[in-house]
């Protein structure tokens, strides 16, 4: 019996090296993650938690560093920064580049989503089929969205016709098309630049989410807020293809397991909660008017969405896509995830 026990122990000791994680033999990979938002924004700590889990699951062979506040480049450039390897993973707003990503722009159409968490699940599930083609210059990780927001400004806007003659900072390209269609002028500025254009009178108003109004100090330069979830914006985390391709199979598996719909919702959820909490804060703010719309006024705004959908469909057709099929698939995903208005 004693000899048998010793033999079993010896066999176990001999087998131990073979059971060691393959990742321990992998070369260390350093990932630069660029987020153009400030460190105080909730997306930064939620991304840090995501990145730390990547490091943990890789056995320490994938290390990460987060660069917020446009340290590595401007917000508008973040897709190309991932493509060119200026950063390894970037926070991309596809709507900052009108016409470049027509398929995912379906998520930008007005009055599509009621909730960022359920909307993220719907958006990411739907877009994965198209990301490999539309964003082929990068390795797609996941897509997520902004909590629906509305208009804020120095001038009160009630019906679409009020936009005529105004200068508006749009959150993404589809709302930019709406502003043009209504006779307004678009003022292009990233979120970190938004306060400056309003403060200097370069813009009269902005379409923006509630919580970020306070984070970026826009509550100080606006007076009126329309209490309607008119728009959202879509985002991706995109990765440099060469960086991903150079990883070991075990490391790629870790990245793949963190580039899922489940992780998209996890990363986006604190962002969604933060934006939602801004609405009651604005309602309580002194010197600021938060106003609802009547059913007829809301009907006017919803009517504006029809030509925007036609413009989106034309852009998708021009890019070689089938807009009817793509739109139906998105609507099905929205319904499945109970994410619609």
N, C-alpha and C positions, 0 to 999 in steps of 0.2 A: 504494500500500500504506500509506504514511504517512497519507494523508487518511482511509483506511478505519479505521485504528487510532484516529485522533483522534475519528472519528464514533462508534465503539463506546464510547470512554471517555466522551464527552459524554452518550451515551444512558444509560450506567450511572449517571453523576452525577445526571441528571435523574430516574432511577427510584428512587434511594436513599431519598428521603423516603417514597415509597409503600410501600417494603419495611419501614420501621420498624415495630416491634410496635405493634399497636393499643392495647395496655395502657398504653403510655407516655402516651397522651392521656387515660387514665382519671383520675378524681378519686381521691385517696388515701382508702382505707378503713381505719379503725382498729378492730381486733377485741379486745375484752376477753374473755379465756378464764379461766373460774373453775373451779378444782379445789379441793375442800375438804380434800384431803390435805396433809400437811406437805411442805416443799421436799425433804426427804431421801427421800421416797417415789419409787420408780423411774418411776412414771407421769408425774411432773413433768418430768424431763429428756427422756423419750421424746416427750411432748407438745410440748416446746420444739423438738425436732428436726423434728417434723411441722409446727409453725407456721413455723419458719424456711424449710422447703421451700415452704410456701405463699407466703411473701414473695418468695422467689427466683423461683418460677415465675410470679408475677404481675408481674415486673419491678419489684418494690418498691412497687407500688401498694396492696397489702394488707399492712398492718403489724399486728403482734400484741403483746399484753402478757399475761403469765400471772399470775394472782392465786391463790396457794395458800392453805391454812390458813384457809378460811372468811372471807377478808378481805372479800368482797362479800356474804356471806350464809351461813346455816346449811346444812349438808349436806342436810337434809330439804327445803329450799326450792329446790334447784337447777333443777328442771324449770320451775317458775314463774318463776324468775329469767331463764331463756332466753326464755320466753313473753313476759315483761313488759319485756325489754330492760335489766334491771339488769346483766346480762352478755350478751355476744353469743354465746358458746359455753360450755356448761356440762357438767360431769361429773355425770351423773344415775344414781342408784341407784333404779330403778323400785320395787324392793321396800321402800323406805322409806315408800311410800304405799300401804298395803294396799287392794286392790280397784280402784285407779285405772287400772292397766294390766294387765288380766287376760290378754291374749294372750301378751305377753312373759314372763309369770310361769310359763309352761311350762318355761322354762329354769331355774327355781328348784326344780323338783321333785327330791327326793333321788335319788341314785344314777343320774343321767342322763349325766354326763360324766366322762371319765378324765383329761382334759388340757385346760388353758386355751387353748393355741395352736390345736389342732385344733378345740376346742370353740368358740372365737371364730369360726373360719371357718364352722362349721356354723350357729351362732346367727345371725350377721350375714346370711349367704346366705338363711336361712329367714325372718328377721324383716322384711327389706326390703319384702316384699309387704304386710305389715300395718302398718308404721310410719306410713305416710301417713294412715291412718285413726285408729289408736290414739293417735298423738302428733301429731295434726293442728294443735295450737296452736303447734308449732315446726317448724323445718326439720330433718328427721332427717339426721344425718351417718353414724354407724355404731354398731353394737352390739358389745360384747365381754364377756368374762367373767373371773371370778376363778378362780385355780387351786383345785381342790376342797380343802375343809378339813373339820375335824371339831369335836368338843367339847373344850373346855378348862375347867377349873374348880378351885375350892377343894375341891369334893366329887367323889368318883369316881362316874362313871356308866358302867354296863356294859350294861344292857338298857333298853328304852324305859320300863319301869315305874319305873325309878329317878328319872325326871324328876318324878314326882308330888310335889307340895309344894315343889318348888324354884323359885327365881327365876332366870330365864334371859334373857340378852340375845341375841335372835335376829339373824341377819345380814340377813334379808329376811322378807317377809310370809308366805311359805309355811312356813318353819321356825317362824315365830311361831304359825301355825295348828297345827303339829305339837305345839309346847309346850303349847298350850291343850288340845288333844285328849288329851294324856298327863297332864293334871292339874297342869301347872306354871303359873307366872305369868310373863308377858312383861315385861321391863324395856326400854323403848324408849330407846335411846341410839345416837348416831352413832359411827362408829369413833373419832374423836378424843375422844369422851366416855366410851369404854368402860372405860378404866382406873379412872376415878373411881368409877363405879358398883360395880365389883368391890372396889376398895380400901375403900370405905365400907360394904361388905356389903349394898348395895342389890340386888346380883345375886350368885348363888352360882356361876354358870358362864356360859360364852359359846360360841357357835359361831363360829369364826374361822379364817382361813388361817394357815399356819405362820410365814411370814416376818414378817407384820404383828404377830404376838405379841411379837416383839422390838422392832419399830419403835415400837409404841405402849406398850411397857413392861408388857405383860400377862403376860409370863413372871415378873415380880416379884410378881404378885398371884394366881397360880394354881399348882397343884401337879400336877394330873393332865391328861393329854392322851390322848384316844382316837385310835388310829392307824387311822382309817377315813375314806376320802374320801366323806363322807356328803352334803355339800351344795356348791353353788357359789352365786354371786350374779351377776346380769347387770347391765350398765351400758350407757349410751348417751352419745354426745356429741351434744347437741342445740343447734341454732342458732336465734337469733331470726329469725323469718320476714321481718319488715320489713327487717332488715339485709341478708339474702340477696337479697330482691326488689329492693332499691335498687342492687345492684351492676350493673356493666356486663356484657354477655354474655361478654366475655373473662374477667372476674373470676369470674363464676359458673362458668365452665368449669374454672377453677383449683380452686375449692372442690369442684366435683363430682368432679374427678380425685383429690382428697384425702379424699373421703368414700366410700371403697370398702372392700370386704372385705379387699383386700390391705393397705391402710393400717390397718385395724382390727387385723389380726394384727401388723403392725409396731409399732404403738403399744402393744399389750397384751403383746408378748413379753417385754420386760424385767421387767414386772410379774409375769408367770408364772414366770420364772426366779428372781426374788427370793423369791416365796412358796415355791416348791419347795425352795430352798436352806435354808429355815427348818426343815424336818423333821429332817435330820441334825444340825442345830445343837441342836434341842430334845432329840434322842436323847442328845446328849453333855452336856447341861446337868445340873449337879449339883442334887440336891434336887428333881428333877422326874421323875415317872413317866410314861413313854409306853407304853401297853399296847395289844396287839392284841385282837381279839374272836375267840371260837371260831366255827366255822361255824354253830352253832345260835344264838348271840347275834346274829350278822350277819343270819341269816334273820329274826329277830324285828324288827330295824330295817328290813329291806326290806319286811316285811309292813305296816309303818306307812305306806309310800308309797302304797298302794292307795287308802285314803280321801282322802288329800291330792289325788290325781289326780282323784277324783270331785268334790271341792270346787272344784278348778281348772276342770273341765269345766262345772260349774254356773255359775260366774262368767262364763265365756266365752259360754255360752248366753244368760245374762241380758243380756249386752252385744250380742247379736245375731250372734255368731259360730258357727261349726260346729266344735265341739271335736274331733270324730273326724277331720275332714279336717286341721285345724291340727296336731293331735298327730302324725298320720301323716306329714305333711310335715316336721315337726321330726325325727322318727325317721329318715326317709329322708335328711335332710341330715346327721344324726349318722353314719349308716352310710357315706354317701358320703365323708365326711371322716375316717373311722376315729377318731371322737371318743368313742365309748361305752365303758362299762366291760366 
